[in-house]
Amino acid sequence: MHFKNENFASIRVAMSIFSIILIVLTTVFVMEWVAWSSHKYIMHGWGWGWHRDHHEPHDHALEKNDLYGIVGAVTSVSLFALGSPLVLGNDAWEPATWIGLGVMFYGIIYTVVHDGLVHQRYFKYVPRSGYAKRLVQAHKLHHATIGKEGGVSFGFVLARDPAKLKADLKKQRAAGTAIIRDAAI
């Protein structure tokens, strides 16, 4: 009987590890949708006051837009707290810890890809081919609009074909829904 209990416990641990990995990876995937939605409807909507300086030329090390990163960090830490028995005792909800970890991993990916690769805030590297080049092109096309109206490519990790994004920008300019920088398309 003791042997069976040990096997059962090890099976439970393996299932728990699988569940944890699944929760973390699912959260990272869902965060791209959350980021896309937040970028399109909050940052380019009522939250434009924090996001505007990200779309304007400047030589500052920090932007008001960086406050959105703090919001993400607070979200992640809050989820860690909700999942922590040290904070909530028996009321802790363990999956919240792993969701918080997924939010944190997405934040790291965002920081490296968006701030590092695309805007070169931390390192200078210009990709010449592959998906990294596509990410940079897609985000540069996102910055092709003047102001908060219109635009394309609101996600940070998944990027559509730049040729299709350019076509969308041309349609927006023709419809008068966006002001596009002339050199952009």
C-alpha positions as a LaTeX table, in Angstrom:
\begin{tabular}{lrrr}
\hline
Residue & $x$ (\AA) & $y$ (\AA) & $z$ (\AA) \\
\hline
Met1 & 0.00 & 0.00 & 0.00 \\
His2 & 2.81 & 2.38 & 0.81 \\
Phe3 & 4.27 & 1.79 & $-2.68$ \\
Lys4 & 0.97 & 2.67 & $-4.34$ \\
Asn5 & 0.72 & 5.89 & $-2.34$ \\
Glu6 & 4.20 & 6.90 & $-3.46$ \\
Asn7 & 3.29 & 6.20 & $-7.09$ \\
Phe8 & 0.04 & 8.12 & $-6.75$ \\
Ala9 & 1.87 & 11.07 & $-5.22$ \\
Ser10 & 4.41 & 11.10 & $-8.05$ \\
Ile11 & 1.60 & 10.96 & $-10.61$ \\
Arg12 & $-0.10$ & 13.89 & $-8.87$ \\
Val13 & 3.14 & 15.89 & $-8.98$ \\
Ala14 & 3.60 & 15.16 & $-12.70$ \\
Met15 & 0.00 & 16.20 & $-13.41$ \\
Ser16 & 0.50 & 19.33 & $-11.34$ \\
Ile17 & 3.67 & 20.22 & $-13.24$ \\
Phe18 & 1.82 & 19.63 & $-16.52$ \\
Ser19 & $-1.06$ & 21.83 & $-15.32$ \\
Ile20 & 1.32 & 24.56 & $-14.20$ \\
Ile21 & 3.14 & 24.58 & $-17.54$ \\
Leu22 & $-0.19$ & 24.59 & $-19.39$ \\
Ile23 & $-1.50$ & 27.52 & $-17.30$ \\
Val24 & 1.70 & 29.54 & $-17.78$ \\
Leu25 & 1.88 & 28.92 & $-21.55$ \\
Thr26 & $-1.84$ & 29.59 & $-22.03$ \\
Thr27 & $-1.49$ & 32.84 & $-20.10$ \\
Val28 & 1.45 & 33.97 & $-22.26$ \\
Phe29 & $-0.62$ & 33.20 & $-25.38$ \\
Val30 & $-3.74$ & 34.97 & $-24.04$ \\
Met31 & $-1.63$ & 37.98 & $-23.03$ \\
Glu32 & $-0.96$ & 38.76 & $-26.69$ \\
Trp33 & $-4.73$ & 39.15 & $-27.16$ \\
Val34 & $-4.97$ & 41.20 & $-23.93$ \\
Ala35 & $-2.07$ & 43.38 & $-25.12$ \\
Trp36 & $-3.63$ & 43.80 & $-28.59$ \\
Ser37 & $-7.00$ & 44.79 & $-27.10$ \\
Ser38 & $-5.45$ & 47.08 & $-24.49$ \\
His39 & $-3.24$ & 48.72 & $-27.11$ \\
Lys40 & $-6.06$ & 49.30 & $-29.60$ \\
Tyr41 & $-8.88$ & 50.30 & $-27.25$ \\
Ile42 & $-7.16$ & 51.74 & $-24.18$ \\
Met43 & $-3.77$ & 53.09 & $-25.31$ \\
His44 & $-5.25$ & 54.44 & $-28.54$ \\
Gly45 & $-8.46$ & 55.40 & $-26.74$ \\
Trp46 & $-8.99$ & 56.90 & $-23.28$ \\
Gly47 & $-5.40$ & 56.03 & $-22.25$ \\
Trp48 & $-3.79$ & 58.01 & $-25.07$ \\
Gly49 & $-2.38$ & 60.51 & $-22.55$ \\
Trp50 & 0.10 & 57.89 & $-21.33$ \\
His51 & 0.75 & 56.43 & $-24.80$ \\
Arg52 & 1.08 & 59.59 & $-26.92$ \\
Asp53 & 4.78 & 60.20 & $-26.20$ \\
His54 & 5.56 & 56.70 & $-27.45$ \\
His55 & 4.39 & 57.81 & $-30.91$ \\
Glu56 & 6.26 & 61.11 & $-30.91$ \\
Pro57 & 10.00 & 61.64 & $-31.44$ \\
His58 & 11.93 & 62.34 & $-28.24$ \\
Asp59 & 15.33 & 61.73 & $-26.66$ \\
His60 & 14.17 & 60.78 & $-23.16$ \\
Ala61 & 15.23 & 57.49 & $-21.56$ \\
Leu62 & 11.72 & 56.98 & $-20.17$ \\
Glu63 & 8.23 & 57.63 & $-21.54$ \\
Lys64 & 4.84 & 58.05 & $-19.89$ \\
Asn65 & 3.99 & 54.94 & $-21.91$ \\
Asp66 & 6.30 & 52.98 & $-19.56$ \\
Leu67 & 3.57 & 53.35 & $-16.93$ \\
Tyr68 & 1.70 & 50.60 & $-18.81$ \\
Gly69 & 4.60 & 48.27 & $-17.95$ \\
Ile70 & 4.11 & 49.15 & $-14.30$ \\
Val71 & 0.41 & 48.28 & $-14.65$ \\
Gly72 & 1.47 & 44.89 & $-16.05$ \\
Ala73 & 3.93 & 44.36 & $-13.19$ \\
Val74 & 1.29 & 45.26 & $-10.58$ \\
Thr75 & $-1.11$ & 42.83 & $-12.27$ \\
Ser76 & 1.48 & 40.05 & $-12.12$ \\
Val77 & 2.41 & 40.72 & $-8.48$ \\
Ser78 & $-1.28$ & 40.91 & $-7.51$ \\
Leu79 & $-1.86$ & 37.51 & $-9.08$ \\
Phe80 & 1.15 & 36.11 & $-7.21$ \\
Ala81 & $-0.42$ & 37.44 & $-3.99$ \\
Leu82 & $-3.83$ & 35.89 & $-4.81$ \\
Gly83 & $-2.12$ & 32.53 & $-5.26$ \\
Ser84 & 0.06 & 32.76 & $-2.16$ \\
Pro85 & $-0.86$ & 30.95 & 1.06 \\
Leu86 & 1.61 & 33.32 & 2.76 \\
Val87 & $-0.63$ & 36.24 & 1.80 \\
Leu88 & $-4.14$ & 34.76 & 1.78 \\
Gly89 & $-3.72$ & 31.58 & 3.84 \\
Asn90 & $-6.32$ & 28.95 & 2.99 \\
Asp91 & $-8.12$ & 31.40 & 0.70 \\
Ala92 & $-5.20$ & 31.44 & $-1.75$ \\
Trp93 & $-6.04$ & 30.28 & $-5.27$ \\
Glu94 & $-2.92$ & 28.50 & $-6.54$ \\
Pro95 & $-3.58$ & 28.95 & $-10.29$ \\
Ala96 & $-3.30$ & 32.73 & $-9.76$ \\
Thr97 & 0.40 & 32.26 & $-9.02$ \\
Trp98 & 0.96 & 30.55 & $-12.36$ \\
Ile99 & $-1.21$ & 33.04 & $-14.24$ \\
Gly100 & 0.90 & 35.79 & $-12.64$ \\
Leu101 & 4.04 & 33.99 & $-13.84$ \\
Gly102 & 2.60 & 33.89 & $-17.38$ \\
Val103 & 1.86 & 37.62 & $-17.23$ \\
Met104 & 5.42 & 38.21 & $-16.04$ \\
Phe105 & 6.89 & 36.07 & $-18.85$ \\
Tyr106 & 4.81 & 37.99 & $-21.39$ \\
Gly107 & 6.11 & 41.23 & $-19.88$ \\
Ile108 & 9.68 & 40.01 & $-20.35$ \\
Ile109 & 8.95 & 38.98 & $-23.95$ \\
Tyr110 & 7.32 & 42.37 & $-24.57$ \\
Thr111 & 10.30 & 44.21 & $-23.09$ \\
Val112 & 12.84 & 42.29 & $-25.17$ \\
Val113 & 10.84 & 42.33 & $-28.43$ \\
His114 & 9.10 & 45.72 & $-28.34$ \\
Asp115 & 11.42 & 47.92 & $-26.32$ \\
Gly116 & 14.65 & 46.10 & $-27.18$ \\
Leu117 & 14.36 & 44.79 & $-30.74$ \\
Val118 & 11.81 & 47.16 & $-32.26$ \\
His119 & 12.66 & 50.44 & $-30.52$ \\
Gln120 & 16.29 & 49.56 & $-29.70$ \\
Arg121 & 16.12 & 50.96 & $-26.18$ \\
Tyr122 & 18.45 & 48.30 & $-24.73$ \\
Phe123 & 20.49 & 46.96 & $-27.64$ \\
Lys124 & 21.22 & 47.83 & $-31.24$ \\
Tyr125 & 20.28 & 45.04 & $-33.62$ \\
Val126 & 18.48 & 45.39 & $-36.93$ \\
Pro127 & 17.19 & 42.04 & $-38.20$ \\
Arg128 & 17.72 & 41.55 & $-41.91$ \\
Ser129 & 15.42 & 38.56 & $-42.40$ \\
Gly130 & 12.99 & 36.21 & $-40.74$ \\
Tyr131 & 10.25 & 36.79 & $-38.22$ \\
Ala132 & 12.24 & 39.35 & $-36.24$ \\
Lys133 & 12.38 & 41.57 & $-39.34$ \\
Arg134 & 8.63 & 41.10 & $-39.82$ \\
Leu135 & 7.99 & 42.18 & $-36.20$ \\
Val136 & 10.06 & 45.32 & $-36.65$ \\
Gln137 & 8.38 & 46.19 & $-39.97$ \\
Ala138 & 4.88 & 45.60 & $-38.56$ \\
His139 & 5.51 & 47.81 & $-35.56$ \\
Lys140 & 7.09 & 50.54 & $-37.66$ \\
Leu141 & 3.91 & 50.49 & $-39.75$ \\
His142 & 1.94 & 50.82 & $-36.51$ \\
His143 & 3.87 & 54.05 & $-35.92$ \\
Ala144 & 3.09 & 55.27 & $-39.45$ \\
Thr145 & $-0.08$ & 56.99 & $-38.25$ \\
Ile146 & $-0.13$ & 60.47 & $-36.78$ \\
Gly147 & $-2.34$ & 60.58 & $-33.72$ \\
Lys148 & $-4.38$ & 57.87 & $-32.10$ \\
Glu149 & $-6.94$ & 57.22 & $-34.86$ \\
Gly150 & $-6.62$ & 54.34 & $-37.28$ \\
Gly151 & $-3.49$ & 52.25 & $-37.35$ \\
Val152 & $-2.48$ & 48.64 & $-37.79$ \\
Ser153 & $-0.56$ & 45.98 & $-35.89$ \\
Phe154 & $-1.60$ & 46.55 & $-32.30$ \\
Gly155 & $-0.09$ & 43.27 & $-31.07$ \\
Phe156 & 3.49 & 42.94 & $-29.94$ \\
Val157 & 4.51 & 39.35 & $-30.67$ \\
Leu158 & 2.27 & 38.24 & $-33.54$ \\
Ala159 & 2.76 & 40.27 & $-36.71$ \\
Arg160 & 0.79 & 40.20 & $-39.94$ \\
Asp161 & 2.43 & 40.43 & $-43.36$ \\
Pro162 & 3.77 & 43.99 & $-43.79$ \\
Ala163 & 2.38 & 44.18 & $-47.35$ \\
Lys164 & $-1.14$ & 43.59 & $-45.99$ \\
Leu165 & $-0.58$ & 46.15 & $-43.25$ \\
Lys166 & 0.50 & 48.73 & $-45.85$ \\
Ala167 & $-2.64$ & 47.99 & $-47.88$ \\
Asp168 & $-4.77$ & 48.50 & $-44.73$ \\
Leu169 & $-3.05$ & 51.83 & $-44.06$ \\
Lys170 & $-3.71$ & 52.99 & $-47.64$ \\
Lys171 & $-7.40$ & 52.11 & $-47.23$ \\
Gln172 & $-7.53$ & 54.03 & $-43.93$ \\
Arg173 & $-5.92$ & 57.07 & $-45.55$ \\
Ala174 & $-8.34$ & 56.92 & $-48.48$ \\
Ala175 & $-11.32$ & 56.60 & $-46.11$ \\
Gly176 & $-10.04$ & 59.48 & $-43.96$ \\
Thr177 & $-9.93$ & 57.33 & $-40.81$ \\
Ala178 & $-6.20$ & 57.83 & $-40.25$ \\
Ile179 & $-3.50$ & 60.36 & $-41.02$ \\
Ile180 & $-0.51$ & 58.47 & $-42.41$ \\
Arg181 & 3.06 & 59.74 & $-42.58$ \\
Asp182 & 3.92 & 60.05 & $-46.29$ \\
Ala183 & 7.19 & 58.12 & $-46.11$ \\
Ala184 & 5.55 & 55.19 & $-44.32$ \\
Ile185 & 3.65 & 53.56 & $-47.15$ \\
\hline
\end{tabular}
